[in-house]
Amino acid sequence: MQKYDFKSIEKKWQDKWETSDYAKAKNDPKKEKKFILDMFPYPSWAWLHMWHMENYTATDIYSRYLRMNGYDVMHPMWWDAFWLPAENYAIKTWIHPQIQTPENIATFIRQIKSLGFAYDWSREIDTSTPEYYKWTQWFFLFLYENGLAYKKKAKVNWCNSCQTVLANEQAEWWTCERCQNEVIQKDLEQWFFKITDFAEDLINGLDTIDWPSSTIAAQKNWIGKSEWVEFDIKIKDSAEVIKVYTTRIDTVFGMTYVVISPESEIIKSGKLKIENQDEVNKYIKETSKKTELERTQLNKEKTWVELKWIVAINPFNNKEVKVFIWDYVLANYGTWAVMAVPAHDERDFEFAKKYNLEIKQSITTIHHVPEWKEIDWIYDFWKLDKLELVCTYDWTLIDSWEFTWLTSEVARAKMWEKVEKEKIWTRKINYKLRDWLISRQRYWGSPIPIIYCDSCGEVKVPLKDLPVLLPTDVDFKPTWESPLVNSKTFHDVKCPICGKSARRESDTMDTFVCSSWYYLRFSDPHNDEVFASKECIEKWLPVDMYMGWAEHTVLHLLYARFFTKALQKYGHVKFNEPFTKLRHQWTVLAEDGRKMSKSLGNVVNPDSVSSLYWADTTRLYSMFLWALEDIKPWNSQNIIGTKRFLDKVWSLQDRISPNAPITNEIEVLLNKTIKKVDDDIKTLGYNTAISALMILTNALDKLEQINQSVYEKLLKILSPLAPFITEELWSLLGHKESIHLESWPTYDNNKLVDAVVTIAIQVNGKLRDTIEVEFDSPEEVIKEKALAKENVIKHLEWKEIRKIVYVKNKLLSVVV
């Protein structure tokens, strides 16, 4: 047997595949389409790592399987090149991103091809090319013309390290998602996309797609839909009222004080006679110096001022309550005032305990209406216990007038009825989602196509003048403002309306704008007239399978959905969701036990693995580690196991014979393996598919001669997972055409069952022996054979059989 010279064999097939159109989408009207897409690699590092390889192996296997099953498959590759880490890497290496990025991309392509990934390279996209970002700018103008892009001065998230503004989604917990440094707030004029106009549609669309439940939950949580009510609280001895809001109207009978924002108009108006007005004014002035971060941090020292002489009246029970101003109540949310229910809110509870304010319980964990004789005892229990507990969940109302003993859910419904009848409050819907801030004070991004004219104001760049090219006469290193500010060529522009000298917008767009529409471009990547023709969009969109990292559950996915919904609203596309089916790979842990990450410097370069253990071995090991959705510890030493499996597949060729007999056992195992691998690839269960292939290979390895048709079917179902070795073996069997052009083998349902099965014999739950019988043998035959076994007789001696339980074709259990 000739040794498997993987280096020369892999190079041979790479060269042949390079000239093949196997991976090209054919636009065949007779075939059903499948659009398979990977989440983007960022060319911000000199090479890919095994986390990427896992993702791309998974989709390559799936795409090859679909082609063998007769689908017209589009599986393209792209580069999310306008990415902050790419610019940071360029700054670190002192190499301009326009030079560094193409070099990195060239390395990525070499690595991808070395592992046999069959991408349609005729549709390759690089977001940093003018041919691409021309249409990113078109999308900006599309949103601008439809009132979905606007500029305003606002408090923004600012990273001093990256020297740029960040969207809320990129600054969770006030930490920059890229450099992990603290995010502060600044007042700046910035561009926003009006994603909030689609908040409800973004929620409803989640019910129509096949996505992981955790991702759907994360999207819903980020959008943050809440139903709340507004109602007026009268101020004692005054005509003024405080308009408050709450999302928990079922707790309103537990309100013991009211908190209003320092920016509240009722304070600014001067209509309230506040005894400590000077103290209040001083507090408001101090608050104005704070950022939202400082005001909302849970661990900060709480500051507040009571409005003395001001007493509010709870309209539901006419109880008097105190009024405070507190800086955690922000001016941009709700009504600038909230009711405080310390028994059922942790922050209110902490405040009330610290300053000895009343805590009134209106929710209890009791699940039933108590007998009257129990009530006195229950109230005594509350008095002793309620000051130490906070009940923040839906339970049962108490001491709430006609709503007492109703569950929170039922009580709210009854209260809504009261809303409609008595008009004492207003029911509203609120969303946590905020408009998407897309301005970036960085060089490496798509310029915003807006011109500022002293005479005409804000003017959009005409479509004929797109793309607005990124200038080269600037230092790309960031400062507090965009480097484009200092470009002379960039700002040498005339107003498109009046012809006078004008100035371009110097901010660039958030990289997520580029990745919010790229999937559309793949359908028609070389069209210079439109971002994609309607015919191509209707042929290929939406994406049938999207695979990638769970860390994009909010940012990229939410923005891509927003773009799709905006396009549908204005007639550019007919579908409402971009990605019909979504699956995540999970984190790969490096050999140091931490998440494999470029920022941690612990990535495994695929070159270092495939050069030692073959490309096919690398592919198989990345799939065989664990289930795709599990966290996986990478260990280069363990990869040898999958190499031995492929060694065995290679060695079987010496025993191939066209006329070798096929035993019933092998025929059943072959059909079971075809079905198992078929089922597993459909669900991306690659680890169990590989296990089934190993079992079949081990069985064949025990034979002196192997029937060629059996071996060929093994190669076919292995070929999507290990394309190099199967292609070589297929050619050695005398086939002229590629194995990857073959059809997927079918299995015979009548040959999925073993002719002989092994029955386990238990006595009182312990295994005592086994017997082999024909499949579906009568129970009486099995009992007779089982009770005649010597070891079974020994354990039944002098004992009475109380019961015999038979599990068909598996187990006979005797109870004595």
C-alpha positions in Angstrom: 0.0 0.0 0.0 1.3 3.4 -1.0 1.6 5.8 2.0 -0.8 8.7 2.1 1.5 11.6 1.1 -0.9 14.3 2.3 1.2 17.3 1.3 1.4 16.4 -2.4 -2.1 15.0 -2.6 -3.7 18.0 -0.9 -1.7 20.4 -3.2 -2.8 18.3 -6.3 -6.5 18.6 -5.5 -6.3 22.2 -4.4 -4.9 23.0 -7.9 -7.5 21.0 -9.6 -10.4 22.5 -7.6 -9.0 26.0 -8.3 -10.0 25.6 -12.0 -13.3 23.8 -11.2 -16.7 25.5 -11.1 -17.9 23.0 -8.5 -18.5 25.6 -5.8 -20.1 28.2 -8.1 -23.8 28.9 -7.7 -25.3 27.8 -11.0 -28.5 29.9 -11.0 -30.2 26.7 -12.3 -34.0 27.3 -12.5 -34.6 23.5 -12.3 -32.9 23.2 -8.9 -34.1 24.4 -5.5 -31.7 27.0 -4.1 -29.9 27.0 -0.8 -28.0 30.1 0.4 -25.5 29.0 3.1 -23.6 31.9 4.8 -20.9 32.2 7.4 -20.5 35.1 9.8 -17.7 37.4 8.8 -14.0 37.1 9.5 -12.3 40.3 10.3 -8.9 40.8 8.6 -7.5 42.4 11.7 -4.9 39.8 12.3 -2.2 38.1 10.3 -4.0 34.7 10.2 -7.2 33.0 11.0 -7.5 30.7 14.0 -9.2 27.4 14.8 -12.4 29.1 16.1 -12.9 30.3 12.5 -12.0 26.9 11.1 -14.7 25.2 13.2 -17.4 27.6 11.8 -16.2 27.3 8.2 -15.8 23.5 8.4 -19.4 23.1 9.6 -20.9 25.1 6.7 -18.6 23.5 4.1 -19.7 20.1 5.2 -23.4 21.2 5.0 -22.9 22.9 1.6 -21.2 19.8 0.1 -23.9 17.6 1.4 -26.6 19.8 -0.1 -24.9 19.8 -3.5 -24.8 16.0 -3.4 -28.6 16.0 -2.7 -29.3 18.1 -5.9 -29.5 21.7 -4.5 -28.1 24.7 -6.3 -26.0 26.0 -3.4 -24.6 29.5 -3.0 -21.8 29.5 -0.3 -19.8 32.7 -0.6 -17.0 34.3 1.4 -16.5 38.0 2.4 -14.2 40.2 4.5 -15.6 42.6 7.1 -12.6 44.9 6.5 -13.9 48.3 7.8 -13.6 47.0 11.3 -12.1 48.9 14.3 -9.7 46.1 15.3 -8.3 46.2 11.7 -7.5 49.8 12.1 -6.1 49.2 15.6 -3.9 46.5 14.3 -2.7 48.8 11.5 -1.8 51.4 14.1 0.0 48.8 16.2 2.1 47.6 13.3 2.6 51.1 11.7 1.3 49.8 8.4 -1.6 51.6 6.7 -4.9 49.6 6.8 -5.2 50.0 3.0 -1.9 47.9 2.8 -2.3 45.7 5.8 -5.9 44.6 5.2 -5.3 43.1 1.7 -2.2 41.3 2.9 -4.2 39.7 5.7 -7.0 38.8 3.4 -4.5 37.0 1.1 -3.3 34.9 4.0 -6.9 34.1 5.0 -7.7 32.9 1.5 -4.7 30.7 1.4 -5.6 29.1 4.7 -9.2 28.6 3.7 -8.3 26.9 0.5 -5.7 24.8 2.2 -8.4 23.2 4.3 -10.5 22.4 1.3 -13.4 24.9 1.9 -15.4 25.1 -1.3 -16.5 28.7 -1.5 -17.9 30.5 -4.5 -15.0 32.9 -4.9 -16.7 34.6 -7.9 -18.9 36.4 -5.3 -16.1 37.4 -2.9 -16.8 40.7 -1.1 -14.4 43.2 0.7 -16.3 45.9 2.5 -13.3 48.3 2.3 -13.4 48.5 -1.5 -15.0 51.5 -3.2 -17.1 49.0 -5.3 -18.7 47.8 -2.1 -18.9 50.9 0.1 -20.5 52.8 -2.7 -23.6 50.8 -1.9 -23.1 51.2 1.9 -23.4 55.0 1.2 -26.5 54.3 -1.0 -28.1 52.6 2.0 -27.3 55.6 4.2 -29.0 57.9 1.6 -32.0 55.5 1.3 -32.5 55.7 5.1 -31.9 59.5 5.1 -34.5 60.1 2.3 -37.1 58.1 4.2 -36.6 59.9 7.5 -34.7 57.0 9.1 -31.3 58.7 9.3 -30.8 62.0 11.2 -28.2 64.0 13.1 -28.6 65.5 16.5 -26.5 66.5 19.5 -26.7 63.9 22.2 -24.8 62.3 25.0 -22.8 59.5 23.4 -20.6 56.7 24.6 -16.9 57.6 24.1 -13.9 55.3 24.4 -10.7 57.3 25.1 -8.6 54.3 24.2 -10.1 53.7 20.7 -10.8 57.5 20.3 -14.3 57.0 18.9 -18.0 56.9 19.7 -19.6 53.6 20.4 -23.2 52.5 20.0 -25.0 51.4 23.2 -24.7 47.8 22.0 -20.9 48.2 21.9 -20.6 49.7 25.3 -22.6 47.3 27.6 -21.7 47.8 31.3 -19.9 50.9 30.2 -17.0 48.9 28.8 -15.7 49.1 25.3 -16.3 45.7 23.6 -13.0 45.8 21.8 -10.4 47.2 24.2 -12.3 46.6 27.5 -11.5 50.1 28.7 -14.0 52.3 30.4 -16.6 54.2 28.3 -17.5 57.7 29.3 -20.1 60.1 27.9 -19.7 63.2 25.8 -22.1 65.7 24.1 -21.5 65.5 20.4 -23.4 66.0 17.1 -23.8 62.5 15.8 -25.7 60.5 13.1 -28.4 58.0 14.1 -30.5 55.4 12.3 -34.1 55.2 13.5 -34.2 51.6 14.4 -36.8 52.3 17.1 -39.4 52.8 14.3 -39.2 49.0 13.8 -39.1 47.9 17.5 -42.5 46.0 17.4 -41.7 44.4 14.0 -38.3 43.3 15.3 -40.0 41.5 18.2 -42.8 40.0 16.1 -40.4 38.7 13.4 -38.7 36.5 16.0 -41.7 34.2 16.0 -41.2 33.4 12.3 -37.6 32.2 12.2 -35.7 29.1 13.2 -33.1 30.6 15.6 -31.7 29.3 19.0 -34.0 30.2 21.8 -31.2 31.9 23.7 -30.6 34.3 20.8 -34.2 35.1 20.4 -34.4 35.8 24.1 -31.3 38.1 23.9 -32.9 40.1 21.0 -36.2 40.5 22.9 -34.3 41.6 26.0 -32.3 44.2 24.1 -35.4 45.6 22.5 -36.9 45.6 25.9 -40.6 45.9 25.3 -42.5 46.8 28.5 -46.1 47.7 29.1 -46.6 50.5 31.6 -49.1 53.0 32.8 -49.1 56.7 33.5 -51.3 58.3 36.1 -51.5 61.6 38.0 -50.7 61.9 41.6 -52.1 65.0 43.2 -50.0 67.2 45.5 -51.7 68.1 48.7 -52.9 71.7 48.9 -51.8 72.4 45.3 -53.3 72.4 41.9 -50.2 70.7 40.5 -49.9 67.0 39.8 -47.0 64.6 39.4 -47.3 62.3 36.4 -45.7 58.9 37.3 -45.3 55.7 35.4 -44.9 52.1 36.4 -44.5 48.7 34.7 -46.0 47.0 37.8 -49.4 48.5 38.3 -50.3 45.5 40.5 -48.0 46.8 43.2 -49.5 50.3 43.3 -51.1 49.8 46.7 -47.6 49.4 48.1 -46.4 52.8 47.0 -45.0 54.7 50.0 -43.1 57.6 48.3 -42.5 59.2 44.9 -39.2 59.9 43.2 -38.8 62.6 40.4 -36.0 63.5 38.1 -33.9 66.6 38.8 -34.8 67.7 35.3 -38.6 67.5 35.9 -40.6 70.5 34.7 -42.6 70.5 37.9 -39.4 71.5 39.7 -38.2 74.0 37.1 -41.6 75.7 36.9 -41.2 77.1 40.5 -44.9 76.5 41.2 -44.3 74.3 44.1 -43.7 75.8 47.5 -40.7 73.8 48.7 -39.3 74.6 52.1 -35.7 73.6 51.2 -35.6 75.2 47.7 -31.9 76.2 48.0 -30.9 72.7 48.9 -32.9 71.4 45.9 -31.4 73.9 43.5 -27.9 72.9 44.6 -28.6 69.2 44.1 -30.0 69.9 40.6 -26.8 71.9 39.7 -24.6 69.0 40.9 -26.6 66.5 39.0 -26.1 68.4 35.7 -22.4 67.7 35.9 -22.9 63.9 36.0 -23.0 61.5 33.1 -25.8 59.0 32.7 -23.2 56.3 33.7 -22.5 58.1 37.0 -26.2 58.5 37.6 -27.2 54.9 37.0 -24.4 52.9 38.4 -25.8 50.5 41.0 -22.8 50.6 43.2 -22.4 54.3 43.4 -23.2 56.3 46.5 -26.8 57.2 46.5 -27.7 60.9 46.6 -31.2 62.4 47.0 -33.1 65.3 48.5 -36.6 65.3 50.0 -39.0 68.0 48.8 -40.0 69.3 52.2 -43.6 70.7 52.5 -44.5 68.6 49.5 -46.9 65.7 50.1 -48.4 63.5 47.4 -51.6 61.5 47.5 -51.7 57.9 46.3 -54.9 58.0 44.2 -55.6 54.3 44.8 -55.9 54.4 48.6 -55.7 58.1 49.4 -52.6 57.6 51.5 -50.1 60.5 51.9 -46.6 59.8 50.6 -43.3 61.7 50.6 -41.7 63.1 47.4 -37.9 63.0 46.7 -35.7 64.1 43.8 -33.1 61.4 42.9 -30.6 61.5 40.1 -31.1 57.9 39.0 -34.4 59.0 37.4 -33.4 60.1 33.9 -35.0 62.8 31.8 -35.2 60.6 28.7 -37.3 57.8 30.0 -40.9 57.5 31.1 -42.5 60.6 32.7 -39.5 61.8 34.8 -41.2 60.4 37.9 -41.7 56.9 39.3 -43.7 55.5 42.2 -41.6 53.8 44.8 -42.7 50.4 46.1 -40.0 49.4 48.5 -41.6 46.0 49.4 -41.4 44.9 45.8 -38.3 46.7 44.3 -34.8 46.1 45.5 -33.5 49.7 44.9 -36.5 51.2 46.6 -36.2 48.7 49.4 -32.6 49.5 50.0 -33.4 53.3 50.1 -36.4 52.9 52.4 -34.4 50.7 54.8 -31.5 53.1 55.0 -33.7 56.2 55.6 -36.3 54.5 57.7 -39.2 55.0 55.2 -42.4 53.1 55.3 -42.4 49.7 53.6 -45.9 48.5 52.7 -46.4 45.0 51.3 -49.0 44.5 48.6 -47.8 41.2 47.1 -47.4 37.8 49.0 -46.2 34.4 48.0 -49.4 32.7 49.2 -51.0 30.8 46.4 -54.5 30.6 47.6 -57.3 32.7 49.2 -56.9 31.9 52.9 -59.7 31.0 55.3 -60.9 33.9 57.3 -59.5 32.4 60.5 -56.0 32.5 58.9 -56.0 36.2 58.0 -55.1 37.6 61.4 -52.2 35.2 61.6 -51.0 36.0 58.1 -51.0 39.8 58.8 -49.1 39.2 62.0 -46.5 37.2 60.0 -46.2 40.1 57.5 -45.5 42.6 60.2 -42.7 40.5 61.6 -41.2 39.5 58.3 -41.8 42.0 55.6 -39.0 44.4 56.5 -36.4 41.7 55.7 -37.8 40.5 52.3 -38.4 41.9 48.9 -40.9 40.2 46.7 -40.2 41.3 43.1 -42.1 38.5 41.3 -45.7 38.0 40.2 -47.6 36.4 43.1 -50.8 37.2 44.9 -52.1 40.7 45.9 -52.9 41.6 49.5 -54.2 44.8 51.1 -55.2 46.1 47.7 -58.9 46.8 48.0 -61.0 44.9 45.5 -57.9 43.3 43.9 -56.9 41.5 47.1 -56.2 37.7 46.7 -56.0 38.0 42.9 -52.9 36.9 41.2 -50.7 39.6 39.7 -51.7 38.6 36.2 -55.4 38.6 36.9 -55.2 41.8 38.9 -53.4 43.6 36.1 -56.2 42.5 33.7 -58.8 43.8 36.1 -56.9 47.0 36.5 -56.9 47.5 32.7 -60.6 47.2 32.7 -60.7 49.9 35.4 -58.4 52.0 33.0 -61.0 51.8 30.2 -63.9 52.5 32.5 -62.7 55.2 34.8 -60.0 56.8 32.7 -57.8 57.3 35.8 -54.5 56.4 34.0 -53.1 55.9 30.6 -51.8 52.6 29.3 -48.6 52.8 27.2 -45.9 50.7 25.6 -42.2 51.5 26.0 -39.0 50.0 24.5 -35.5 49.9 25.9 -34.1 50.0 22.4 -32.5 53.3 21.4 -31.8 54.6 17.9 -28.5 53.3 16.4 -25.6 55.8 16.7 -23.5 55.2 13.5 -21.0 58.1 13.6 -17.4 57.1 14.2 -14.5 59.5 14.6 -12.1 57.1 12.9 -10.4 56.9 9.5 -11.0 53.3 8.5 -14.6 53.3 7.5 -17.1 54.3 4.9 -17.4 58.1 4.6 -20.9 59.5 5.3 -22.3 60.9 2.0 -23.4 64.3 3.4 -22.2 67.8 2.4 -22.6 70.9 4.6 -23.2 74.2 2.7 -23.5 77.6 4.5 -26.4 78.5 2.1 -28.2 75.2 1.7 -27.4 73.5 5.0 -27.3 69.7 5.1 -27.2 68.3 1.6 -27.0 64.7 0.5 -24.4 63.6 -2.1 -26.0 62.9 -5.4 -26.2 59.2 -6.3 -24.1 59.8 -9.5 -21.3 61.0 -7.3 -21.0 57.8 -5.2 -18.8 56.5 -3.9 -17.4 59.3 -1.7 -13.9 57.9 -1.6 -11.8 57.6 1.5 -8.9 60.0 1.2 -5.3 59.0 1.5 -3.7 62.4 2.4 -4.3 62.0 6.2 -2.7 60.5 9.2 -5.0 57.5 10.0 -4.2 57.6 13.7 -7.3 58.7 15.8 -7.7 61.8 17.9 -10.8 63.1 19.5 -12.2 64.0 16.0 -12.1 62.1 12.7 -8.8 62.2 10.9 -10.8 63.1 7.8 -11.1 66.6 9.2 -7.6 67.4 8.1 -7.8 66.1 4.5 -7.7 68.9 1.9 -8.7 66.7 -1.1 -11.6 65.2 0.8 -13.1 68.7 1.6 -12.5 70.2 -1.8 -16.1 70.0 -2.8 -18.9 72.2 -4.2 -22.5 72.2 -2.9 -24.6 70.0 -5.3 -27.5 72.5 -5.0 -26.0 76.0 -5.3 -22.4 75.3 -6.5 -20.7 77.2 -3.7 -17.7 75.9 -1.7 -18.9 73.4 0.9 -17.5 70.8 3.3 -18.0 67.1 3.6 -19.1 65.2 6.7 -15.9 64.0 8.3 -17.2 61.2 10.4 -17.2 57.6 9.0 -19.9 55.0 9.5 -19.9 52.3 12.1 -18.6 49.0 10.6 -21.9 47.3 11.5 -23.5 49.4 8.7 -21.4 47.5 6.2 -22.4 44.1 7.7 -26.1 45.0 7.8 -26.7 44.5 4.1 -23.8 42.4 2.7 -25.9 39.2 2.4 -28.0 41.0 -0.2 -24.9 41.9 -2.3 -23.9 38.2 -2.7 -26.9 37.6 -4.9 -25.6 40.1 -7.5 -22.0 41.1 -6.4 -20.8 42.8 -9.7 -23.9 45.0 -10.4 -22.8 48.6 -10.7 -26.3 50.0 -11.3 -28.1 48.8 -8.1 -26.9 47.1 -4.9 -28.6 43.9 -6.3 -31.2 43.3 -9.0 -34.7 42.3 -7.8 -34.5 39.1 -9.9 -31.3 38.0 -8.1 -32.7 38.9 -4.7 -35.8 36.9 -5.4 -33.7 34.0 -6.6 -31.4 33.7 -3.6 -32.8 35.6 -0.6 -33.4 35.1 2.3 -30.4 33.2 3.7 -31.4 29.6 4.3 -28.7 28.8 6.9 -26.6 31.4 8.8 -23.7 30.1 10.9 -21.6 32.0 13.4 -20.6 33.1 16.8 -23.1 33.6 19.6 -21.5 36.9 20.6 -23.3 38.5 17.6 -26.8 37.7 19.1 -27.6 41.4 19.5 -25.3 43.8 17.4 -25.0 42.4 13.9 -28.2 40.3 13.8 -30.4 43.1 15.1 -29.0 45.7 12.6 -29.3 43.3 9.7 -32.9 42.6 10.6 -33.5 46.4 10.8 -32.1 46.9 7.3 -34.2 44.1 5.8 -37.4 45.5 7.4 -36.7 49.0 6.1 -36.1 47.6 2.6 -39.3 45.6 2.7 -41.3 48.6 3.9 -40.3 50.7 0.9 -40.6 47.9 -1.7 -37.0 46.8 -2.3 -37.4 43.2 -1.0 -40.4 40.9 -0.4 -39.2 39.1 2.7 -39.2 40.4 6.2 -36.3 38.5 7.9 -32.8 38.1 6.4 -31.8 34.8 8.0 -34.4 32.0 8.0 -32.3 29.6 10.0 -29.5 30.5 12.4 -27.1 28.2 14.2 -24.2 29.1 16.5 -20.9 27.5 17.1 -19.8 28.0 20.7 -16.5 29.1 22.1 -13.3 27.1 21.5 -11.0 27.2 24.5 -7.3 27.5 23.9 -4.8 25.1 25.5 -4.4 27.6 28.3 -8.0 27.1 29.2 -9.2 30.6 28.2 -11.4 31.6 25.3 -9.4 31.4 22.0 -9.0 35.0 21.0 -6.7 37.3 19.1 -6.9 39.9 21.9 -5.6 37.2 24.3 -2.8 36.1 22.0 -3.6 32.4 22.5 -5.0 31.5 19.1 -4.1 28.3 17.3 -3.0 29.0 13.8 -4.5 26.3 11.4 -1.2 26.2 9.5 0.5 24.7 12.5 -2.1 21.9 12.7 -2.8 21.0 9.1 0.9 21.0 8.2 1.4 18.1 10.7 -1.8 16.2 10.7 -3.4 16.8 7.2 -6.2 19.2 6.3 -8.9 16.4 6.6 -7.7 15.5 10.1 -7.9 19.2 11.1 -11.5 19.4 9.7 -12.6 16.2 11.4 -11.0 17.0 14.8 -12.7 20.4 14.9 -16.1 18.7 14.4 -15.4 15.6 16.6 -14.4 17.6 19.7 -17.9 18.1 21.0 -21.3 19.0 19.7 -21.1 22.2 17.6 -23.0 24.3 20.2 -20.8 23.2 23.1 -17.8 24.9 24.6 -14.8 23.0 23.3 -11.3 22.7 24.8 -8.7 22.5 22.0 -5.9 20.0 22.6 -3.4 19.5 19.7 -2.2 16.2 21.2 -5.7 14.6 20.9 -5.9 15.2 17.2 -4.0 12.0 16.5 -7.1 10.0 17.1 -8.9 11.4 14.0 -5.7 10.9 12.0 -5.7 7.2 12.9 -9.3 6.9 11.7 -8.3 8.4 8.3 -5.2 6.1 8.1 -7.6 3.2 8.5 -9.9 4.5 5.7 -6.8 4.8 3.5 -5.6 1.3 4.3 -8.9 -0.4 3.4 -8.2 0.2 -0.4 -5.8 -2.8 -0.5 -8.7 -5.2 0.3 -11.2 -3.8 -2.2 -12.8 -6.3 -4.6 -15.8 -5.8 -6.9 -17.0 -9.3 -6.2 -16.5 -9.6 -2.4 -19.5 -10.9 -0.6 -21.6 -8.5 1.5 -22.8 -10.1 4.7 -26.2 -9.2 6.1 -24.4 -7.6 9.1 -22.3 -5.3 6.9 -25.4 -4.4 4.8 -27.4 -3.5 7.8 -24.6 -1.5 9.3 -24.0 0.3 6.0 -27.6 1.4 5.7 -27.8 2.4 9.3 -24.6 4.5 8.9 -25.9 6.2 5.7 -29.1 7.1 7.5 -27.3 8.3 10.7 -24.8 10.5 8.8 -27.7 11.9 6.7 -29.7 12.7 9.7 -26.8 14.2 11.6 -25.5 16.4 8.8 -29.1 17.9 8.4 -29.0 18.9 12.1 -25.2 19.7 12.2 -24.6 16.9 14.6 -21.2 16.2 13.1 -19.6 14.6 16.1 -22.1 11.7 16.1 -21.9 11.4 12.3 -18.1 11.0 12.6 -18.6 8.4 15.3 -20.9 6.4 13.1 -18.4 6.5 10.2 -15.7 5.2 12.6 -17.9 2.3 13.6 -18.5 1.3 10.0 -14.8 1.7 9.2 -13.8 -0.5 12.1 -16.3 -3.2 11.0 -14.9 -3.1 7.4 -11.3 -3.4 8.8 -12.2 -6.8 10.2 -12.9 -8.2 6.8 -10.4 -10.0 4.6 -12.1 -8.6 1.5 -14.4 -5.5 1.2 -17.0 -5.1 -1.5 -16.1 -2.1 -3.7 -19.7 -0.7 -3.7 -19.7 -0.7 0.1 -16.4 1.1 0.2 -17.5 3.6 -2.4 -20.6 4.4 -0.3 -18.4 4.9 2.7 -16.2 7.4 0.7 -19.3 9.3 -0.5 -20.8 9.9 3.0 -17.3 10.7 4.3 -16.5 13.1 1.4 -18.2 16.3 2.8 -16.2 15.9 6.0 -12.9 14.8 4.5 -12.8 16.1 0.9 -9.1 15.5 0.1 -8.6 11.9 1.1 -11.9 10.8 -0.4 -11.2 12.6 -3.7 -7.8 10.8 -3.9 -9.3 7.3 -3.0 -12.1 7.9 -5.5 -9.7 8.5 -8.3 -7.6 5.5 -7.3 -10.7 3.4 -7.8 -10.7 4.4 -11.4 -13.3 7.2 -11.4 -12.7 10.1 -13.8 -15.2 12.5 -12.3 -14.9 14.1 -8.8 -16.5 12.3 -5.9 -18.0 15.7 -5.0 -20.2 15.6 -8.1 -21.7 12.2 -7.0 -25.2 11.9 -5.6 -25.7 11.2 -1.9 -26.3 7.4 -1.3 -29.8 6.3 -0.4 -30.5 3.8 2.3 -33.0 0.9 2.3 -35.5 1.1 5.1 -35.9 -2.6 5.1 -32.2 -3.1 5.9 -31.9 -0.9 9.0 -32.6 -3.7 11.4 -30.1 -6.3 12.5 -31.2 -9.9 11.7 -29.8 -11.1 15.1 -30.1 -9.0 18.3 -28.5 -9.4 21.7 -30.9 -9.6 24.6 -29.7 -8.6 28.1 -30.9 -10.8 30.9 -31.3 -9.2 34.4 -32.2 -10.7 37.7 -33.4 -8.1 40.2 -31.9 -5.3 38.1 -28.4 -6.8 37.7 -27.1 -8.1 34.4 -26.5 -11.9 34.7 -26.2 -13.0 31.0 -27.1 -12.3 27.4 -28.6 -14.3 24.6 -28.6 -13.9 20.8 -31.9 -14.4 19.0 -33.5 -13.5 15.7 -35.0 -10.0 15.5 -38.6 -9.9 16.7 -38.5 -13.4 18.2 -41.6 -14.3 20.2 -41.4 -13.5 23.9 -42.0 -17.1 24.9 -38.9 -18.2 22.9 -36.8 -15.6 24.6 -38.1 -16.5 28.1 -37.3 -20.1 27.4 -33.7 -19.4 26.3 -33.1 -16.9 29.0 -34.2 -19.1 31.9 -32.1 -21.9 30.6 -28.9 -20.0 30.9 -26.6 -21.4 33.6 -25.8 -18.1 35.3 -29.5 -17.1 35.4 -30.5 -20.5 36.9 -27.9 -20.0 39.6 -29.4 -16.6 40.7 -33.0 -18.0 40.6 -32.3 -21.1 42.6 -34.7 -21.6 45.5 -36.4 -18.3 44.7 -40.0 -17.6 43.5 -40.3 -15.6 40.2 -42.6 -12.7 41.0 -42.6 -10.9 37.6 -40.9 -11.0 34.2 -40.7 -7.8 32.1 -39.7 -8.0 28.5 -38.4 -4.9 26.5 -38.7 -6.0 22.9 -35.4 -6.8 21.2 -33.4 -5.4 24.1 -34.0 -6.7 27.6 -35.6 -9.5 29.7 -35.8 -8.6 33.4 -36.7 -11.2 36.1 -37.9 -10.1 39.5 -37.7 -12.6 42.4 
